[in-house]
Amino acid sequence: MERKAVDITTKRTIILLRASGMSQHEISRKLNISRNCIYQNINKFNKLHTVATKSGTGRRSKLTDRQKRAIKLQQVRDDTLSLNDLIRYVQTSFNITVSRRTVSRILNEFDMFSYVASRKPRINHRQRYSRLQWCYQHSSWAENDWSNVIFTDESNFEILNRKNRIYIRRFRNDLKRFE
């Protein structure tokens, strides 16, 4: 006999067999369940008069569902708020001290995740079309023609630039996420 969870129908069967007069040892052999499990289920039924499992144990949440929704609403109003800003909001509004991890977990429950905001907006369809047209017009140019052109929009590219990043929090399925 291995250790395994016993479902409610089996627990009810244990209680019915015990009420019919069978011993714990006989019930154990008939259902192929350990005697200790039989003993615990009978004791639990005698104390609580039910075979249902108790609600989950563990620490209750500091924040109510309403307060969690208020945190989410604050983040939706301004998606650039940092976790520290949200902690200050919770402390001033609800007079409750929470950690960064708690606030992050609450926002993740609402399917809100942080992303690095893009520095400039993406190009739209009209801009993409005009750039393609320009490329098609100049695709036949020779190297001499290109040597006479000065490009003024050359950019400085940094690999692994972690400065000046702005983190935003948006819903996972939000289409504006990449703007």
C-alpha positions as a printed NumPy array, in Angstrom:
array([[  0.   ,   0.   ,   0.   ],
       [  1.468,   3.288,  -1.05 ],
       [  0.758,   6.751,   0.269],
       [ -1.851,   8.496,  -1.891],
       [ -4.624,  11.037,  -1.552],
       [ -8.048,   9.627,  -0.774],
       [-11.001,  11.153,  -2.617],
       [-14.313,  12.075,  -0.985],
       [-16.21 ,   9.054,  -2.297],
       [-13.665,   6.727,  -0.693],
       [-13.943,   8.673,   2.57 ],
       [-17.714,   8.282,   2.491],
       [-17.287,   4.557,   1.838],
       [-14.974,   4.296,   4.875],
       [-17.581,   5.967,   7.105],
       [-20.41 ,   3.793,   5.746],
       [-18.43 ,   0.589,   6.239],
       [-17.509,   1.638,   9.787],
       [-21.163,   2.439,  10.526],
       [-22.141,  -1.015,   9.226],
       [-19.911,  -2.588,  11.883],
       [-16.706,  -3.467,  10.033],
       [-13.412,  -3.085,  11.889],
       [-10.681,  -0.741,  10.704],
       [ -8.532,  -3.709,   9.749],
       [-11.284,  -5.201,   7.56 ],
       [-11.968,  -1.829,   5.889],
       [ -8.26 ,  -1.472,   5.235],
       [ -8.029,  -4.832,   3.507],
       [-11.235,  -4.345,   1.523],
       [-10.343,  -0.868,   0.152],
       [ -6.572,  -1.458,  -0.023],
       [ -5.897,   1.629,   2.109],
       [ -3.6  ,   1.835,   5.132],
       [ -5.098,   1.41 ,   8.602],
       [ -3.649,   4.743,   9.623],
       [ -5.601,   6.47 ,   6.849],
       [ -8.781,   4.66 ,   7.923],
       [ -8.186,   5.687,  11.542],
       [ -7.574,   9.352,  10.636],
       [-10.685,   9.565,   8.45 ],
       [-12.902,   8.039,  11.145],
       [-11.477,  10.39 ,  13.813],
       [-11.921,  13.401,  11.553],
       [-15.526,  12.423,  10.853],
       [-16.213,  11.978,  14.588],
       [-14.803,  15.452,  15.358],
       [-16.112,  17.488,  12.408],
       [-19.103,  15.358,  11.281],
       [-18.018,  15.759,   7.666],
       [-15.647,  14.079,   5.234],
       [-14.981,  17.226,   3.193],
       [-11.476,  18.64 ,   3.235],
       [-10.954,  21.881,   5.097],
       [-10.227,  25.041,   3.215],
       [ -6.574,  25.583,   2.441],
       [ -4.23 ,  26.531,   5.187],
       [ -1.654,  29.247,   4.971],
       [ -1.328,  32.904,   5.652],
       [ -4.222,  35.132,   4.709],
       [ -3.517,  37.927,   2.274],
       [ -2.817,  41.379,   3.685],
       [ -4.798,  42.983,   0.891],
       [ -8.441,  42.476,   0.046],
       [ -9.625,  41.869,  -3.507],
       [-10.841,  45.451,  -3.675],
       [ -7.418,  46.798,  -2.686],
       [ -5.761,  44.553,  -5.273],
       [ -8.072,  45.935,  -7.959],
       [ -7.198,  49.473,  -6.817],
       [ -3.486,  48.7  ,  -7.282],
       [ -4.207,  47.36 , -10.774],
       [ -6.274,  50.445, -11.62 ],
       [ -3.454,  52.715, -10.475],
       [ -1.052,  50.832, -12.75 ],
       [ -3.469,  50.969, -15.704],
       [ -3.868,  54.73 , -15.303],
       [ -0.105,  55.269, -15.523],
       [  1.75 ,  52.306, -16.959],
       [  5.158,  53.824, -16.157],
       [  4.668,  53.645, -12.373],
       [  7.435,  51.692, -10.694],
       [  6.881,  49.102,  -8.005],
       [  8.209,  51.567,  -5.429],
       [  5.579,  54.112,  -6.506],
       [  2.881,  51.488,  -6.097],
       [  4.207,  50.553,  -2.649],
       [  3.987,  54.215,  -1.616],
       [  0.432,  54.318,  -2.989],
       [ -0.551,  51.265,  -0.912],
       [  1.063,  52.718,   2.217],
       [ -0.632,  56.1  ,   1.882],
       [ -4.025,  54.856,   0.703],
       [ -4.501,  51.695,   2.759],
       [ -1.93 ,  52.19 ,   5.553],
       [ -0.507,  48.716,   4.835],
       [  3.158,  47.84 ,   4.368],
       [  3.781,  45.465,   1.463],
       [  6.898,  44.339,  -0.366],
       [  7.853,  44.805,  -4.006],
       [  7.375,  41.104,  -4.569],
       [  3.803,  41.264,  -3.246],
       [  2.868,  44.115,  -5.575],
       [  4.538,  42.386,  -8.515],
       [  2.688,  39.13 ,  -7.758],
       [ -0.64 ,  40.982,  -7.54 ],
       [ -0.07 ,  42.589, -10.934],
       [  0.973,  39.242, -12.406],
       [ -2.293,  37.743, -11.145],
       [ -4.078,  40.33 , -13.291],
       [ -1.914,  39.245, -16.264],
       [  0.11 ,  42.475, -16.207],
       [  3.813,  42.087, -16.938],
       [  6.657,  44.564, -17.247],
       [  8.313,  45.394, -20.53 ],
       [ 10.997,  47.78 , -21.625],
       [  9.339,  50.704, -23.365],
       [ 10.541,  51.39 , -26.87 ],
       [ 12.445,  54.621, -27.267],
       [ 10.657,  55.773, -30.363],
       [  7.354,  54.767, -31.909],
       [  7.29 ,  52.123, -34.575],
       [  6.795,  53.166, -38.178],
       [  3.267,  53.013, -39.536],
       [  2.119,  51.57 , -42.856],
       [  2.358,  54.849, -44.776],
       [  5.945,  55.445, -43.624],
       [  6.892,  51.861, -44.443],
       [  5.368,  52.237, -47.947],
       [  7.193,  55.509, -48.636],
       [ 10.517,  54.008, -47.498],
       [ 10.028,  51.016, -49.778],
       [  9.235,  53.319, -52.715],
       [ 12.392,  55.3  , -52.031],
       [ 14.404,  52.064, -51.973],
       [ 12.907,  50.872, -55.262],
       [ 13.656,  54.23 , -56.908],
       [ 17.282,  54.17 , -55.776],
       [ 18.018,  50.464, -56.189],
       [ 19.602,  51.02 , -59.603],
       [ 22.109,  53.603, -58.346],
       [ 25.788,  52.874, -58.815],
       [ 28.489,  53.173, -56.179],
       [ 29.487,  56.621, -57.514],
       [ 25.96 ,  57.923, -56.948],
       [ 25.942,  56.677, -53.344],
       [ 29.307,  58.275, -52.594],
       [ 27.733,  61.725, -53.148],
       [ 25.046,  61.167, -50.501],
       [ 25.4  ,  62.275, -46.878],
       [ 23.148,  60.438, -44.412],
       [ 22.197,  62.671, -41.502],
       [ 20.257,  60.144, -39.481],
       [ 23.189,  57.937, -38.542],
       [ 22.758,  56.663, -35.017],
       [ 24.988,  55.54 , -32.214],
       [ 24.203,  51.933, -31.348],
       [ 25.209,  50.551, -27.969],
       [ 25.195,  46.885, -27.197],
       [ 23.827,  46.068, -23.718],
       [ 22.915,  49.634, -22.859],
       [ 21.042,  49.22 , -19.613],
       [ 20.84 ,  52.911, -18.787],
       [ 17.867,  55.094, -19.554],
       [ 15.425,  52.194, -19.75 ],
       [ 11.831,  52.84 , -18.911],
       [  9.87 ,  49.844, -17.72 ],
       [  6.159,  49.792, -18.323],
       [  3.526,  47.335, -17.184],
       [  0.811,  46.261, -19.546],
       [ -1.516,  43.364, -20.066],
       [  0.057,  40.428, -21.824],
       [ -2.41 ,  40.563, -24.747],
       [ -2.344,  44.375, -25.063],
       [ -1.644,  45.431, -28.647],
       [ -0.138,  48.762, -27.532],
       [  2.562,  46.811, -25.686],
       [  5.06 ,  47.232, -28.499],
       [  4.436,  50.91 , -29.202]])
